[in-house]
Amino acid sequence: MTKHDLSLFSAVQSAEGIRDGRILSEALVEDCLKRIEETDSTIGAWAYLDAGVALDQARELDRIRKAGRATGPLHGVPVGLKDIVDTKDMPTQRGTPIFSGRQPEADARLIECLREAGAVIMGKTKTTELAFMHPTDTTNPFDASRTPGGSSSGSAAAVAARHVPLAIGTQTGGSVIRPASYCGVYGFKPTRGMISRHGVFRTSVSLDHVGGFANTLEDIALLTDVVAGYDQRDPASFARPRADMLAGAQAEVPVEPNIAWLDFPFNGRLDADALEGLNAVIEGLGGRVERFSVSPQLADLITVHKTIYDFEIRQNMAEISNAHWPELSPEMQSAITRGGDISEAQYQDALAVMASAQGFFAEYFNEFDAILAPAATGEAVPLSAGHTGDSVFCLTWTLAGLPCLTLPLLVGQNDLPIGVQLIGAVEEDDRLLRTALWVQRTLRTQE
């Protein structure tokens, strides 16, 4: 058995090592727990963690392998869960005292998928209040005075700190892509409907997505393969075959891809070092990136996103807000109040624009393999700012339900990570991952 620090292994390496008998899941989980013990007093990534339960899962999975029984693609590999994903054997408290001690009666669909794949469910990572805007106390692993981003704060931080190789997050605005950027990891929000949201707390039936975090491109692809699938209980889920993400992340491009960069008016929110880094990426891709100005209608999609989000959050939060209004943060109270000022006609108009945007991008990707965009405005913002960062560079793509990926490519002026976002065509997530591999390899040749 290897004596290395197994918490530094990728999920793909760990799964292969466990299946081959070169490492034990128990040893891997022990090393992850040791890393958590050493660093989480500062980072605060975990809302719930039971070391004994995690080790019991690992020992059982080791026993299954030793008995020669079937093993899954994540056999013995630890995974963290954003604390809005229901688990029948762990509390799901949704980042608020309102649900303190809440114990679901059933697992979310994605938990069933993880268990079937042999994953070790390590525990629950911290989320902002009700997966919205009010920050939790999680800090950035690179600088404890800064935010890890939100709302999937603990999931991004836990992966960056090597507490777990994989973690589940969700995105309604920029809650996977931006934390991944701030924490220097891969964040992937696949096509809307790729992963079931059944058993996951929702604030917006139209906008919510499930995604994940990892330290390698292959790992984020493998995680998505495991949890993706049709579920008739989720109205966004689609009953069609899904692409092989891991194969996409390992594939060579047949020809050099065409990539677009869109000059939105809000690109002026970029920090100088982020803009400089993105320009260097565009230059390093050797003329494969074409720049375009955007129409006012395309630029205004961020307003459409806000209309839908505010209207639906008021609907979805009605029961909670009626019973617990004083216990909600000012940010949540403000959103619910704004939602009351939006008429049904305005909401329906916004949904029609969303559908039109989806049609526009379906045509757009006939000519381009990906869109290159910022993942965030720059480095992680200080905790003293009182928020988890600006999600403006994610809203358009979330509205359209497009697959989005953060690549940890840049470092800012304070030596903190800055991610680069790639966006792909609906249900062509594997193509996006293939393009991402090409981008990474091409940029490495420029170093």
Secondary structure by P-SEA (a helix, b strand, c coil): ccccccccccaaaaaaaaaaccccaaaaaaaaaaaaaaccccccccccccaaaaaaaaaaaaaaaaacccccccccbbbbbcccccccccccccccccccccccccccaaaaaaaaacccccbbbbbccccccccccbbbcccccccccccaaaaaaaaaaccccbbbbbbcccccaaaaaaacbbbbbcccccccccccccccccccccccccccaaaaaaaaaaacccccccccccccccccaaaaaacccccbbbbbbbbccccccccaaaaaaaaaaaaaacccbbbbbbcccccaaaaaaaaaaaaaaaaaaaaaaacccccccaaaaaaaaaaaaccaaaaaaaaaaaaaaaaaaaaaaccccbbbbbccccccccccccccccccccaaaaaaccbbbbbccccccccbbbbbbbbbcccaaaaaaaaaaaaaaaaaaac
